[in-house]
Amino acid sequence: MRRFAELKRLKKALTYDEVLKSIKNRDKSDYNRRISPLKKTKDSMLINTTNLSKRACFLKIKKIIDRKINI
């Protein structure tokens, strides 16, 4: 939805389904590329930023890092 709204603001004439299909194709390509595929490592963390502002996202990540390094 974020990417679709961003493209609408830029006056791009795309449907939501077209944007979703494009993102899914890009993700599939990134995941399956031979060199440096985009895959989660066993120690990675998935953070859902769907409803977070940039600042809230930053603070959430900072809190995780601070906990890891015991600040």
Secondary structure as the mmCIF struct_conf table of DSSP 4:
data_model
#
loop_
_struct_conf.conf_type_id
_struct_conf.id
_struct_conf.beg_label_comp_id
_struct_conf.beg_label_asym_id
_struct_conf.beg_label_seq_id
_struct_conf.end_label_comp_id
_struct_conf.end_label_asym_id
_struct_conf.end_label_seq_id
HELX_RH_AL_P HELX_RH_AL_P1 ARG A 2 ARG A 9
TURN_TY1_P TURN_TY1_P1 LEU A 10 LYS A 11
HELX_RH_AL_P HELX_RH_AL_P2 TYR A 16 ASN A 32
BEND BEND1 ARG A 34 SER A 36
TURN_TY1_P TURN_TY1_P2 LYS A 42 ASP A 43
TURN_TY1_P TURN_TY1_P3 THR A 50 ASN A 51
HELX_RH_AL_P HELX_RH_AL_P3 LYS A 54 LYS A 68
TURN_TY1_P TURN_TY1_P4 ILE A 69 ASN A 70
#
